[in-house]
Amino acid sequence: MIKVLFFARLKDQVGQAELTLTDDMAGKTLADLQQSLIAQGMIALQDDSIRIALNQNFSTGDAIVQAGDEVAFMPPVTGG
């Protein structure tokens, strides 16, 4: 299983804080996973400024997802 988390406004736009995927995405890249979720209607993930973490480490789209991994999508952090 692959656990996918959504933070901040993405959680609201996607309509859920997390989901669990089967291992079908194992061996694919983070970019492939993101595109698969967009194709399923999660269009909020099309934003180029979204950061992706793999197992709690920021990663690039070419990182490979494995069974048991945790993937988190986050909008850029702002503060004041």
C-alpha positions as CSV (number, residue, x, y, z in Angstrom):
1,M,0.0,0.0,0.0
2,I,1.1,3.5,-0.7
3,K,-0.2,6.3,1.6
4,V,-0.9,9.7,0.0
5,L,-1.3,12.8,2.2
6,F,-2.7,16.2,1.2
7,F,-1.9,19.3,3.2
8,A,-3.4,22.8,3.6
9,R,-5.5,24.1,0.7
10,L,-4.9,20.9,-1.2
11,K,-6.7,18.9,1.4
12,D,-9.7,21.1,0.9
13,Q,-9.5,21.2,-2.9
14,V,-9.1,17.4,-3.1
15,G,-11.7,16.8,-0.5
16,Q,-9.7,14.5,1.7
17,A,-6.6,14.5,3.9
18,E,-5.3,11.2,2.8
19,L,-5.9,8.1,0.7
20,T,-4.3,4.7,0.4
21,L,-3.3,3.3,-3.0
22,T,-2.7,-0.3,-4.0
23,D,0.9,-1.1,-5.0
24,D,0.1,-0.6,-8.7
25,M,2.1,2.6,-8.5
26,A,5.1,1.0,-7.0
27,G,8.1,1.4,-9.4
28,K,6.6,4.5,-10.9
29,T,7.9,8.1,-10.4
30,L,6.3,10.7,-8.2
31,A,5.5,12.6,-11.4
32,D,3.6,9.5,-12.7
33,L,1.7,9.2,-9.4
34,Q,0.8,12.9,-9.6
35,Q,-0.4,12.6,-13.2
36,S,-2.5,9.5,-12.2
37,L,-4.2,11.5,-9.4
38,I,-4.9,14.4,-11.7
39,A,-6.4,12.0,-14.3
40,Q,-8.7,10.8,-11.5
41,G,-10.1,14.3,-11.0
42,M,-7.7,15.8,-8.5
43,I,-7.0,18.8,-10.7
44,A,-5.7,20.9,-7.8
45,L,-2.4,18.9,-8.1
46,Q,-1.7,20.5,-11.5
47,D,-0.2,23.5,-9.7
48,D,3.5,23.7,-10.5
49,S,4.4,25.2,-7.1
50,I,3.3,22.1,-5.2
51,R,6.0,20.4,-3.2
52,I,6.1,16.6,-3.0
53,A,7.7,14.7,-0.1
54,L,8.5,11.0,-0.3
55,N,8.8,9.4,3.2
56,Q,9.0,12.9,4.8
57,N,11.8,14.1,2.5
58,F,11.2,16.7,-0.2
59,S,11.8,14.9,-3.5
60,T,11.8,15.6,-7.3
61,G,9.3,14.2,-9.7
62,D,11.7,11.5,-10.9
63,A,12.0,9.8,-7.5
64,I,10.6,6.2,-7.5
65,V,7.7,5.2,-5.3
66,Q,7.9,1.8,-3.6
67,A,5.3,-0.3,-1.8
68,G,4.9,1.0,1.8
69,D,6.0,4.6,0.9
70,E,4.3,7.7,2.1
71,V,3.8,10.5,-0.4
72,A,2.8,14.0,0.7
73,F,1.6,16.9,-1.5
74,M,1.9,20.4,-0.1
75,P,1.4,23.9,-1.4
76,P,4.2,26.3,-0.9
77,V,4.5,27.6,2.6
78,T,3.7,31.2,3.3
79,G,4.0,33.2,6.4
80,G,3.7,36.6,7.8
